[in-house]
Amino acid sequence: MTLDDNQSCYRGDTAETLAWRVADLEQENARLRQENAQLHAILKSVPVHIFTLSKEYQITYLNHFRDDCTDHPVGMHVRDFVSDAEAPLLEAAIDKTYQEQKEQIVCVRSETTGRIEQVRYAPLKNGIDPHDSIVVGVTLDVTEERDEVNELLKRKTEVEAALLESDERFRIMVESTPIPVVISDLETGGVLYGNRGLAQIFGTPYETLQEQFTSNFYANPAQRKALLERVASSQPIRGMTMKLKDGTGKSVWAAVYLDRIVYAGQPALLGFFLDVSARKQREEEILRDRRALRRLLDTNERDRRLIAYEIHDGVVQDMTGALMFLQTGLSFVSDEVDGRHELSRGTTLLSNAIGEIRRLLNGLRPLSLEEGGVVAAINDLVTRMLDEDFQIDFQHEIFFRRIAPSLEMAIYRTVQEGVNNARRHSGTNAASVDIQQSEKTIHIKIEDDGCGFDIQKIDPRRCGLSGIHERATLLGGQADIASSPGKGTTIEVVLPLGDYLESDDKLA
């Protein structure tokens, strides 16, 4: 039964009802004291300071204070806790809290602890008069956090200084390098940055570089468009040789390197130009020398053919005719006639001489090579090797009908010398020859499974293998000979086709 129930039952207070009421009040007071003790214990235990302030900046409540502080904190002024320099910061924040009725935050260093504390002020309404309020405050120790922030700021400052130093070194390096460097607008081609190397190679004043357009550097402005299309498809340009021009219109050969970048917040191209004019000139000289060598080789082959024709159609025909007359005359001379033996011996020597001359003529220019080309000549070589009990597996994939005589002879001689080397020195009676044509090269491979040899100990007098190397080098190709004792020999030769391909009309 509650006190209200008792009042509804009795018109006046009696000793019993008063006792009930006193008991209820004591019970309620005990509960409030318990709650107050719990709240006070909580406030004492939290690791922050919770306090209230009057408009005069005085503390009206503080949950706990340092044990070594003798003065009672209640009634103390906020200035008592900070330096004279920071006190106005606290007072201004308190005033703003009262005026705006909004939370305010300020960081100060405590005079009592020496640590950095974050103070948060907020208005506390009393529930009766909304304009009559006090300020409640909370302080948080943020020394470690602030130290971390300060350390980060310090590191940031150091990093920024290092970056500035690095940028300065990079600027000096880029400005000092003789390699032309340019950054241009992706759309217009306008020069956004260029170093002194760029100004020098294109004969443009350094001070006016940013007035230039990179399209002015190309011998053909359409080249830039083609480069942009490649860069747009994520294909950076790496060392593409291009013909450029300087401010006077003079041609400059350069290896171009381009990448798409972002510069000053806009799409741009980073370019490097390596002047390769001297190298290009040297390449052209080598090309001219190679063409001259090719003409010399072709001339040599024509001379060999002419010599072979002259000997075959002149001397050999005459000697053959003389042999026929001698053989006819010898048939009319009886065995008893004096001098018949010498005449017969002379006829034999003349016949042998004709055979030797024909062999030499075949060396100068094989008749099968002259009439049918390199494949027919190698097939003829395969047949002749069969007569000497040596088998050749000849495979080929060739699309041309005829090529320049010098290259035909080089292919034939390479195969001939490689096969002869296998026949004479490999200790086996078989070899394979494979010739493959690609778009720009002829690949020759000669293999045997014979005894092999130590390449390091090869006799320099064996000029056949060295001849393969020299012939390939003269024609702008390369040769590789691989062998070791007991593991056979492989000869691989790559010869450039280049302009050696000729039509039948040219060979006619």
Buried (B, 14 or more C-beta within 10 A) or exposed (E): EEEEEBEEEEEEEEEEBEEBBEEEEEEEEEEEEEEEEEEEEEBEEEEBBBBBBEEEBBBBBBBBBEEEEEEEBEEBBBBBBBEEEBBEBBBEBBBBBBEEBEEBEBEBBBBEBEEBBBBBBBBBEEEEEEEEBBBBBBBBBBBEEBEEEEEEEEEEEEEEEEEEEEEEEEEEEBEEEEBBBBBBBBEEBBBBBBBBBBBBBBEBEBEEBEEBBBBBBBEEEEBBEEBBEEBEEEEEBEEBEBBBBBBEEEEBBBBBBBEBEEBEEEEBBBBBBBBBBEEBEEEEEEEEEBEEBBEEBBEEBEEBBEBBBEBBEEBBEEBBEEBEEBEEEEEEEEEEEEEEEEBBEBBEEBBEBBEEBBEEBBEBBBBBBBEBBBBBBBBBBBEEBEEEEBEBEBEBEBEBEBBBBBBBBBBBBBBBBBBBBBBEBBEBBBBBBBBBBEEEBBBBBBBBBBBBBEEEEEEEEEEBBBBBBEBBEBBBBEBEBEBEEEEBBBBBBBBBBBEBBBEEEEEE
